[in-house]
Amino acid sequence: MLANDIAKGCQSRDGVLAATVTKDTNRVNVLEPWTLTPGLDETSRWAFIVGAPRCGTTAMSEYLRAHPEVCFSTPKEPHYFLMHDLRGREPAELRDVVRKKYLDPYFPERDRNALFAEGSVSYFYAPEHLEPILKLWPRAKFLIAVRNPLELVPSLHQRVFYNGDDDVRDFDRAWDLVPERRAGRNIPRSCLEPRFLDYWEAGFLGQHLEKFFSLVDRERCLVTVFDDFKADPGREYRRVLEFLDLEDDGRTDFERHAESKDSRYAWLHRLMKRPPRSLLFLFDNEDRAVLEAGAGEPGPLLQKIMAVRTRIIHWNRIPAGKPKVGERVLNEMREMYRDDVAHLSQLLGRDLSHWVAR
């Protein structure tokens, strides 16, 4: 049989896959590209910081990025598997797309022995889009962080506004606009994903955690509470290292990251963060691909434009004050999330009822 004449597999030398010569045909077995791509084979170690947002995920990402065993994505939040629905793809096609469109742009310098990690917090709210991840990397682990929704949701709005996805500065008004926006109305042109504006949904952490656990084995998930991270970030960081089977790197500096920001001129900031797509004609195909992905090596023209953009953003940036929430909206939030916080408490085996107490 011809099948018996074909080499039975690729031999491994010092952990590196090698091609073999068949005994009868004297042909070299050509390895599939994915077997030689660090991070793509199913034995690769992967960790996904999936959210929730505004729960210390950026700080944890930066701590892990500095760890010598970790290869972290650039940028921190590709949101790739949410923005590109790869569910149902055949394995060969899936590997090819992920290698070219995900690994190469977001992990350009990869080490086969590293733990690969990224921090797309949108995955917490759409775990069904993780199917390709679970198919490619059956050993992947997931870091989940939760926080009092009465703090999380206003802080999230502040970040979404700063990023240019929302054009409503006042939180109470943005809260009231949720039904309109769910119906597809009052969506800013600069908004990349309308789901980012559903502030009501963002606070149902118990509901989303239960759904996440229904799709991903619980033992592959580590849940941290923002209160604990804020009180002792070193202890929570070492919990994460132990969960990911990483050596303690001796970190003692746990500076804050992703503190809330605002801008002097909101219209200018939105223009810099979310420029009109009509301007893409100024760039060649390579630079367009970099802009679309938010990652990659820009050409000379794009480099100059991005340098000017960065200077404008930094000049226009100012510290943000504490989010302002009116008493009416605060009471609505308490009532909306009371049962969900009780459910989250059950899932974690921890009483969190003080989050929604008056």
N, C-alpha and C positions, 0 to 999 in steps of 0.2 A: 504494500500500500504506500502511496506517495506520502501520506500523513506520517507514516513511520520513518520515512527517510528524512523528514524535516527535523532539524535540531529541536530537542525537547524544551529548550528554554535558554535564556541568557545566563551565563555563568557570572558569579559575583567575585570580584577580586578586591579585597579591602573595602567592601561596601560599595564599590562602583560597578555599575552594570557594564558588561562587555559583550561585544558581538562574538558569535561562534561560527565555525565553518562546519557545514554538514558533511557527514561521512561519505555519502554516495553522490551528492550533486556538486560538492566542492564549491558551494556558494556561501557567501557570507549572509547570515541572517541580519537584515537591516532593522535596527531598533526603532521603535516608534519614538518620535520626538519627545513625547511626554515622559518616557522612562528616563530621559537624560536631563529633564528640566527640574531643577531644585524647587521644591514646594508643590509639585504637581502630582507625584505618585502618592498612593493611598497610605504609605507609611510615614508621610511627612507629618510633623507636629504642627498643629494649628490652634490658635486661640482667637476668639472673637469677643470683643467688648461690645455688647449689643444694646446697652442702655440700662436704664432709661436716661434721657438727656438731663443735664443740669444736676447730676448726682455724683460728680467727682470723676467722671469717665475720662475727661481730658487729662487731668492730673495723673491718673493711673496709667493712661496711655504713654505719657511722657516719662514716667518712672520706668515702665517696661521698655520703652524705646532705648533708654540708656543702658539697659542690661546687656552684658556681652554675649549672651546666648540668644538674643531676640532680634529678629528682622521685622521691623514695624513698617507698615505702609506709609507712603507719602502721597497725598495727605492722610491725616488720621482717619477721615471718614469718606471712603470712596462711594459708599451707598450703591455699590455696583450691582449686587444681586437684587436690589429693589428696583433700580432704574432700568435693569435689563432682565426680563423674565426668561430664565433659562430652564424652567421646569419642563420636563418631558423630553429633553434633548437626548439623543443617543450618546453613549459614553464617549465614543471617538470624537464626535462633533463637539460635545461639551468640553472635553479636554483641550481641543484645538482653540475654541473660542476663549476659554479661560486663560490659556497660555498667552495668547496674543493680545487680548483686550483687558485682562485683569492683572496677571502676574507681571508681564513686561512693563506696562506703564506705572503700576503702583508699587512694585517690588523690583526695581531695575537691577539692584545689586543683591543677589541671593546666594546664601550659603546653604548647601545641602543639609548640614547638620543643625541649622538654626531652628528655633521655634518661630513660626511665622504668625504675625498678629496684625489685627486692624481693629478700628473702633467705630463702625457705622451704627450709631444708636437707633437708626430707623428700623433695624432688624427686630428689635424687641416688639414693635407694634405690627410687624408683618412676618411672623416666623414661618409662614407657609412658603415664603420665598427662599428659605434656607434649604430646600430640597436638594439643589445642586451641590451645596456645601456638604451636606450629609452623605451624598452619593460619592463625591470625590474624596472626602477626608473623613472616613468613618470614626476616626479617633479624635476629631476636633472637640475642643472644650469651649465653654461659653461663660463669660463673666457678666453678671447682671447686677445692677445697682438700683436701689429704690430710695425714695425720699418722700417726705410729707407732701402730698399733692397741693396743699395750700401754699407751699413755698415753691414747689417745682413748676407749677403751671405759670405763675407770673414771671418767674425767672426765664422760663422757656420763651414766653412771648417777647421778653426783652432781647433775647438772643436772636430770635427769628426776625424781629424788627431790625436789629443791627445788621444781620446778614443780608437784608434787602428783600426778604421774601414777603414781609408784611409792610404796609405803608401806613398803618394805624398805630400811632405811638401810645395812645391811652389804652391801658389794659382793660378797663371796664368796658370800653366800646368794642375792643377786639373780642372780648368774651361774649358780648351780646350779638356780635355778627356771626357767630358760629353757625346758626341755622341757615342764614343766607349763603354762607360760603359752602356749606354742605350741598346746597342746591345749585352750586356753580356760579353764584353771583358775587360781586364785589371781590373778585380775585385779582390782585395786582398783576400787571404784566410782568413784573420782575420776579414773580414767585415761581420757583423751579418745580415745586410739588405741592398742590393744594392741600394734601393731607397734613402738611406742616402747620396749617392754619386751624386745624381742629383741636383747639385747646381743651375742649371738654373731654375728648377721647384720651388726650395725653395723660390725664390724671387717674384713669382707671387701671392702676398698677396691678391690683389683685386679679382682675379679669384677664389682663394680658399675660401675667405670669402663669396663670393656670393654663392658658392656651399654649404658651411656650413649653411648659412641662408636658403637655399632651403630645407634642411633636418631637421633643428632644428629651432623651433619658435624663432624669433628674440628677443622676450621679455625675453627669457630664457638665453640670451647671453649678456655679458658685454664686450665691446671692449675698451682696453686701448692703448694709443700710448706711445711708449718708451720715446719719447721726454718729455712727461708730467711726466712720472714716474721718469726719471732721474732728472728733475727739482725740483720735490716735491714728493718724495716717500710716505710721510705721508698722503698727500691729496689723492693720488691714492689708498693707502691701506684702508683708511676710506671709499672711494667709494665702494671698494670691500666688506668691512664688511656690509655696508648698503644693497648692492645688495644681499648678502647671508643671510640677516636677522640675523646677528651676533652682539652681543653687542660690543661696543668699549672697547678694553682691555687696553687702555691707553698707547699703545706702543709709545715710543719716539725715540728709537734706530733703525735706518734703515741702518744697515751696508750692504755693497755690498756682493754679493754671486756669485759664479761661474765665477770669473774673469778668463780671458784667461790664460792658463798654457801651458808650453812646457816641454820638457825633455832633459836631457844631451845626452842620448843615445836612439834614437827613437826605435831601434830594441829591446832593453831591455824593454822599456815601452810597446810596442805592445805584447811582450811575456808575460808580467805580466797581461795586460788587456785582452788579447785574447789568452790564452794558447791553444795549440793543443788539439783538442777533443780526440785524441788518448790517452791522459793521464787520461781520465775518468775511465779506467780500474783499476786505483789505489784505487778507492773509492767504498764504498758499495752503495746499492740502495738509502738509505736515503740521503747520501751526494751528490750523483749524482742528486737527485731531487732538492736539495738546489742550486747546481751549475747551473742547467738548468733554474730554476726560478729566480735566483739572489736574493732569499729571503728564510728565514727559519732558523732553528736552526742547525748549523753544528755540526758534531761529533768531538771527540777529535783530530783525525788526520787532518781533514780539518781545524779546528780552528788553529792548529799550522802552517799549510801551509799558511793560510790566513794572520796570524800575520806576518810571514816572508815576504810575498808578499807586505803587506801594508808598511812595513819598507823600502823595496826596492823602491817602487813607490815614497814614500816621499823623500828618498835620491836623487832619479833621477829627481825629479820635480824642475823646474826653472820657473820664471815668463816669460810670453810670451810678446813679443813686439807687437806693433800695426801691424795688418795685412798689408802686402805690396801688392799693386795692381798696375800693370803697366798701363800706360796711354791708351794703346790700349784696354785692357780688361775693363778699367773703362768706356771708350766711348761705348764699346759694351753693357755694362750693362745699361748705360743711355738709349740707343736706345731700348734695349730689354724690359725694364720695364716702359718706359715713358707712354704708353697707360694704362698699368695696374695700375700705380700710379694714373692716372686721374680717372680710374674706382673706385679705393679704396677711392679717395676723394669724389666721388659721394655717395658711400655707407655710408660714415661716416658724410657727410655734412660738410666737412672740407677741405680746400685747402692744399694739400701736394705737390704741384708741385715743391717746392724748393728742394725737395729730389733729383730730377733728373736734376736740372738746372746746366748749366756749370759754 
